Amino acid sequence: MHLVARIDLIRLARHLTDTGGHPTLVKAIERAAAAGSIREDLRSALASLDQIVRIQEQSDAAPDGTPGWFDETTITGGLFVQAVVLYARATATTGDRRPLLGEAKLTVEQRAIHDEAMDYRNKAIAHFGRGEAFSDGPLVKEAVLLSLYNDKGRPKKQIGAYTTRAQHRIGFSARLATLIEVRIDEIGARYQALFDAADAALEEAVKADPDLGRALPGFEFNIDAFCTSPDTAARLQAQLDAGSVEDMDYTVQVPKP
């Protein structure tokens, strides 16, 4: 099979938005793009929760007194925050992406977990909150202590503020993981239909506007511009040529001074 062209429909949609053309096609392309990024948000959120479990299993298996406990706590907290934020972004947060996942299909139990996740996001993560109403207990506890001393008959005092923070919640993490799996299945069930809708909308637009069809080669997909490193571009190119694209998430090494 010989490749004729790879057209970047996102670039096309942005051009049409700027020129005011074919709004139905633009909407269909944006919904297809949203399906892809929403699924990746959910998969990354689930991977974060899975990673917490792995870290804790390794910690439990390690000898007592293993150094680096603070690093483990920090990493676990970061993964927990990421999972909650990504879930909220995929299901409820408004912005430049078209929303696709509502709550209408959730069971009563699933809706309760969803609401709990949004409370974590809105009341304890994105904004400061102690989380005192959470079912698993508060995330933050604060104390301002007045310590009184007797130093050889002379009274002394000291005031200090102390805070403890639970970096994640085991029970809630397990509940959220089950919900995320449900939402991944939900977006997966609509995945192909949204792509088919974008393809159908493009065909209709080209029939109605032959100039659009002639302009499509000008929106050829630029792999080098899409990827931020030559290695990533080469990897994507190989996968496209093979006809099967895997996850293309990546990290960038921090340059050493």
C-alpha positions in Angstrom: 0.0 0.0 0.0 1.4 3.3 -1.1 0.9 6.4 1.1 -0.4 9.4 -0.9 -0.6 12.1 1.8 -1.1 12.6 5.6 -3.4 15.6 6.1 -3.3 17.5 9.4 -7.0 18.1 10.1 -6.2 20.2 13.2 -4.3 22.6 11.1 -7.1 22.6 8.6 -9.7 23.3 11.3 -7.7 26.2 12.7 -7.5 27.7 9.2 -11.2 27.2 8.7 -11.9 28.8 12.1 -9.8 31.8 11.1 -11.5 32.2 7.8 -15.0 31.4 9.0 -15.5 28.4 6.8 -17.2 25.0 7.3 -18.2 25.2 11.0 -19.7 21.7 10.9 -16.4 20.2 9.7 -14.5 22.2 12.3 -16.7 21.0 15.1 -16.4 17.3 14.0 -12.6 17.6 13.9 -12.4 19.3 17.3 -14.6 16.5 18.8 -12.3 13.8 17.3 -9.3 15.6 18.7 -11.0 15.9 22.1 -11.7 12.2 22.2 -8.0 11.5 21.7 -6.7 13.9 24.4 -9.4 13.0 26.9 -8.6 9.3 26.6 -4.9 10.1 27.1 -5.7 12.2 30.2 -7.7 9.4 31.7 -5.0 6.8 30.9 -2.3 9.0 32.4 -4.4 9.5 35.5 -4.9 5.7 35.9 -1.1 5.2 35.3 -0.4 7.7 38.1 -2.5 5.7 40.6 -1.0 2.4 39.5 2.5 3.9 40.0 1.5 4.9 43.6 0.6 1.3 44.3 4.0 0.1 42.9 5.9 2.6 44.9 4.2 1.5 48.1 4.7 -2.2 47.3 8.4 -1.6 46.8 8.6 0.4 50.0 6.8 -2.3 52.0 9.3 -4.8 50.7 12.3 -2.7 51.5 14.2 -3.1 54.9 13.2 -0.8 57.7 15.0 2.5 57.8 15.5 2.7 54.0 16.6 6.3 53.3 14.7 8.6 51.0 11.3 8.4 52.6 10.7 12.1 51.9 11.3 11.6 48.2 8.8 8.8 48.2 6.3 11.0 49.9 6.8 13.8 47.5 6.6 11.6 44.4 3.4 9.9 45.7 1.9 13.2 46.4 2.7 14.5 42.9 1.2 11.4 41.3 -2.0 11.7 43.4 -2.4 15.3 42.5 -1.8 14.5 38.8 -4.4 11.7 38.8 -7.1 14.0 40.4 -6.3 17.0 38.1 -6.2 14.9 34.9 -9.5 13.1 35.8 -11.1 16.5 36.4 -9.7 17.9 33.2 -11.0 15.0 31.2 -14.5 15.0 32.6 -15.5 18.4 33.9 -13.0 21.2 33.3 -14.0 23.7 30.6 -11.4 25.3 28.3 -10.2 25.0 24.7 -11.4 21.4 24.4 -14.9 20.3 23.6 -16.4 18.3 26.5 -17.5 14.8 25.7 -18.0 13.0 29.0 -21.0 14.0 31.1 -22.4 12.3 34.2 -25.7 11.1 32.8 -24.5 7.5 32.3 -22.9 7.1 35.7 -24.5 5.0 38.4 -25.3 6.6 41.8 -22.1 5.1 43.2 -20.0 6.3 40.3 -21.5 9.8 40.5 -20.6 9.9 44.1 -16.9 9.1 43.3 -16.9 11.7 40.5 -18.2 14.3 42.9 -15.6 13.3 45.5 -12.9 13.7 42.9 -14.1 17.2 42.0 -14.2 18.1 45.7 -10.6 17.0 46.0 -9.7 19.0 42.9 -11.6 22.2 43.8 -11.4 22.2 47.6 -8.0 20.7 48.4 -5.7 20.7 45.4 -6.4 23.6 43.0 -7.2 25.7 46.0 -6.2 25.4 49.6 -8.5 23.4 51.8 -8.1 21.1 54.7 -10.5 18.5 53.4 -12.2 18.0 56.7 -15.4 16.8 55.1 -13.7 14.1 53.0 -14.8 10.5 53.8 -11.2 9.4 54.3 -10.4 12.2 56.7 -8.7 15.6 56.2 -5.7 16.1 53.9 -4.2 18.9 56.0 -4.0 19.5 59.7 -2.6 22.7 61.2 -1.5 23.6 64.7 -0.2 26.9 66.1 1.5 25.9 69.4 2.3 28.2 72.3 5.1 26.5 74.3 5.7 27.8 77.8 9.1 27.2 79.5 10.6 27.9 82.9 14.3 28.7 82.4 15.8 28.9 85.9 12.8 30.8 87.3 12.5 33.0 84.2 9.3 32.4 82.1 9.9 31.9 78.3 7.6 31.1 75.5 7.7 30.1 71.9 5.1 30.1 69.2 5.3 27.9 66.1 3.0 26.8 63.3 3.0 23.1 62.3 1.3 21.4 59.3 0.9 17.8 58.3 -0.4 16.8 54.9 -1.6 13.4 53.7 -0.1 13.2 50.3 -2.7 10.8 49.1 -5.7 8.7 50.2 -5.6 5.0 49.7 -9.3 4.3 49.8 -10.2 7.2 47.5 -7.4 6.3 45.1 -8.8 2.8 44.7 -12.3 4.2 44.1 -11.1 6.7 41.6 -9.1 4.0 39.7 -12.3 2.0 39.2 -14.2 5.1 38.0 -11.4 6.0 35.6 -11.5 2.6 34.0 -15.3 3.1 33.4 -14.7 6.5 31.8 -11.9 5.1 29.6 -14.4 2.5 28.3 -17.0 5.2 27.9 -14.8 7.4 25.7 -13.5 4.2 23.9 -17.0 3.3 22.9 -17.4 6.6 21.1 -13.8 6.8 19.7 -14.3 5.4 16.2 -17.7 7.0 15.7 -16.2 10.5 16.3 -13.4 9.8 13.8 -16.0 8.5 11.3 -18.0 11.6 11.8 -15.0 13.8 11.1 -14.3 11.8 7.9 -17.9 12.1 6.8 -18.0 15.8 7.5 -14.8 16.3 5.4 -16.3 14.4 2.5 -19.4 16.5 2.6 -17.5 19.7 2.8 -15.2 18.8 -0.1 -18.3 17.9 -2.2 -19.8 21.3 -1.5 -16.6 23.2 -1.8 -14.2 21.8 -4.5 -11.6 24.5 -3.6 -11.3 22.9 -0.1 -10.4 19.6 -1.6 -7.7 21.2 -3.8 -6.3 23.0 -0.7 -5.9 19.8 1.4 -2.3 19.0 0.3 -1.3 22.4 1.8 -2.1 20.9 5.2 0.3 18.0 5.0 1.3 16.7 8.5 4.7 18.0 9.5 6.2 15.4 11.8 9.2 17.5 12.7 7.0 20.5 13.8 4.7 18.2 15.7 7.4 16.5 17.7 9.9 18.5 19.8 12.9 16.2 19.3 14.3 14.3 16.3 14.2 11.1 18.3 10.4 11.5 18.9 9.8 12.4 15.3 11.7 9.3 14.1 9.7 7.1 16.5 6.4 8.6 15.3 7.4 8.2 11.7 8.3 4.6 12.2 4.9 3.9 13.9 3.0 5.8 11.2 4.8 3.8 8.5 3.9 0.6 10.4 0.3 1.6 10.6 0.0 1.4 14.4 0.7 4.4 16.7 1.4 3.8 20.3 1.4 6.4 23.1 3.6 9.3 22.2 4.0 10.9 25.7 7.6 11.9 26.4 9.9 13.5 28.9 12.7 15.9 28.2 16.0 15.5 30.0 17.0 18.5 32.1 20.3 19.9 30.6 23.2 19.9 33.0 25.0 23.1 33.7 
